[in-house]
Amino acid sequence: MIQSSVDGRFFNVEMKDARFQVLRRYDPETIRDVGLGAQGVVISAIDTVTNQRVAIKKLVQPFLHQVTAKRAYREFVIMNLVNRQNIIRLLNAYTPQTSLTDFSDVYLVTEYMDFNLCQVIQMELDHERMSFLLYQMLCGIHHLHRAGIIHRDLKPGNIVVNCRCELKILDFGLARSGDENGVMTPYVVTRYYRAPEIILGIGYDTNVDVWSIGCIFAELILTRILFPGTDFIDQWTKIIEILGTPDEDLMSRMPPSTGAYIKSRPFYDAVLWNVLFPNADFPPNMKNGRNGHTFVSKTIPLRKHGLTAGCARNLISQMLVIDPNNRISVSNAILHPYVNPWYDASEFETQTITQYDNTVDTAENSLDDWRRLVYKAIKDYEGTHDVDGTGQIDVV
């Protein structure tokens, strides 16, 4: 339901018990419900300035407590920082409130995408599409890592795709600086895509994102979740039932109580990769460039070939490695024959990326501090961008 607002800048939209205050540059006649996103409710509309459909996300109760406020800060700052291919692009940001005293709402406007990866997983994918999606995931994560950011919550619901098979990573509320020390709580990453080092409490680095991509890759192949644990203990059990009990070297790096627990559990041998991912679960082998599909917006050079079940199996076997020290890196994964046919140095090795400044992020801020920081960040953005689409910038 759309209603007029007393403020000439906005109109009100009520959608699924959420009220949006939408800038008038977005056509009210084109409003569509998109659904729930991480920390927010999303609608879409046509931007009358660009004539493009956009997604408008309203963060839900961003200042309910310190955790949600910190996530709101990360979400906005990181999206505004990393403007690179395969990362969802921030097109606009605003708040209807004009003072810190009244500040309660944050709106983020981004590119509109047709599907999330949960929907794509249920489609019939050939090697061309599958490898192209995987390549783009690796590119997007590479850009984040170069900016000093670990995503930490990669999952199909946080990845979106358009009809041209172009992929974007989104939802950065749980992202964290790669310079931060300490152990990640096992509750921050969605359980099914949670790396073993998070479960075991042995610290983490950028390779947690590689594990998550490996789990997503498995889901693209099997059209089902590979490690559907019901809690963090069952999650670990599901992992070792398939990949086998880890060796003594990894167990020696665990906290003593964790190592003792692992040793008390039954020993499991790893399932063979060709049993876990039999040829029948893959599309027919692709050997000579494009095969006529139009869902992919790029073309594999004809000199490239070899997208096969065996090649895909080899890559996933290097991603889903329990010991993070032995897991393939993003840079090496991008060179693997299964995704390398799409490699473009201009996409992967872009110009210098601004590093994420985690000094604010790691500070012991109160809820009021975080609210003040988010308000300043949004108002600084409004003061340097044509938020209303009038061609004018209000200097603040």
C-alpha positions, 0 to 999 in steps of 0.5 A, a space after each residue: 500500500 502506497 501513501 503520500 508523505 507530508 515530507 515532499 522528499 518521500 512517499 510511504 510504502 507498507 509491505 509485509 508489516 514494514 513501512 518504507 519511506 522511499 525517496 521520490 526519485 523511485 517510481 511508486 507505480 513500480 514498487 515490488 516486494 522482494 522479501 527479507 534480506 540479512 538484517 533488512 526488508 527489501 523492495 524494488 522500484 524503477 529509479 526515474 533518474 537512471 531508468 533502472 530497477 533497483 533494490 531498496 533495503 531498509 535495515 530492521 531495528 539497526 539500533 536494537 543493541 550493539 551487535 545489530 548497530 555494529 553490523 549496520 555500520 559494517 554493512 554500509 561502510 564495506 559496501 561503500 568501500 569495495 566498489 568492484 565487479 562481483 560485489 553488490 554495488 551501492 547506488 544510494 543510501 539515505 535516512 529520512 531523519 534529519 537529526 541524531 536525536 531522531 535517527 532510527 532508519 537506514 536505507 541502502 539502495 543497490 543493484 537489482 538482481 533477478 535470483 539468489 543462488 538458492 533459486 539457481 541451485 535448483 536450476 539445471 546447470 551445465 559446466 559452463 554456467 557452474 564454472 562461471 558462477 564459481 569464477 565470479 564467487 572467487 573474484 568477488 571474495 578476492 576483491 574483499 580479501 585485498 581490501 582486508 575483509 573476510 566475509 565470514 558468512 558466505 551462503 547461497 542466500 547471500 549471493 545473487 545472480 541476474 538473467 545474464 548469469 552475472 553474480 554479486 556477493 552481498 550482506 557484509 554485516 558479519 564481515 571482519 578485518 583480516 587483521 583482527 586477532 582471536 577466535 571467531 565465535 562458532 555462531 557467526 557463520 551460517 552452520 552449513 557453510 561453517 569452516 572446521 577451524 571455526 567449529 574447532 576454535 583454532 583461529 581463522 584467516 581468509 581461507 574460511 571463505 574458501 571453505 564456504 565456496 567449496 560447500 556452495 560448489 558442492 550444493 551446485 553439483 548435488 542440489 542439496 546441502 553437503 553438511 546439514 548439521 543440526 548443531 555445531 557438534 553434529 556439523 563437525 560429525 557430518 564433516 568428518 563422516 565425509 572427509 575423514 578424521 583429521 590427523 594429529 598435526 591439526 589436533 595438536 593445534 586445537 584447544 586441549 579440551 577440543 582435541 580430547 573430544 575429537 580423539 574420543 569420537 569414532 575414527 572415520 575414513 574419508 569417502 572417495 571423491 568419485 563416490 561423493 561426487 559421481 559422474 552422474 551428478 555432473 552435466 555432460 563434459 564440455 570440451 570445446 568452448 561455448 555450447 550454445 547457451 545464452 544464460 552466460 554473458 561471457 564467452 569462453 575463448 575457443 582455445 580453452 576447453 576441459 570443463 569436465 566432471 573430473 576437473 570439477 571434482 579435483 577443484 572441490 577436493 582442494 577446497 573442502 580440506 579440513 586443515 586450513 593450512 592445506 586448503 587451496 587459496 583463492 589465488 590458486 583456485 582461480 588458476 585451476 583449469 575448471 575456472 581459469 577459462 574465464 580468467 580476465 586479469 582486468 577483473 581479477 587484478 584490478 587497481 589498488 583497492 582501499 583498505 578497510 579501516 578496522 580501528 573503529 570496528 574493533 573499538 569498544 563502542 557503546 550502542 550510542 557510539 555505534 548509532 552516532 557513527 552510522 549517522 555520521 557515515 550516512 550523512 557524509 554520504 548524503 553530503 557527497 552524493 546526489 541522493 535525491 536525483 535532482 542533480 544537486 548535492 547538499 553539503 553537510 
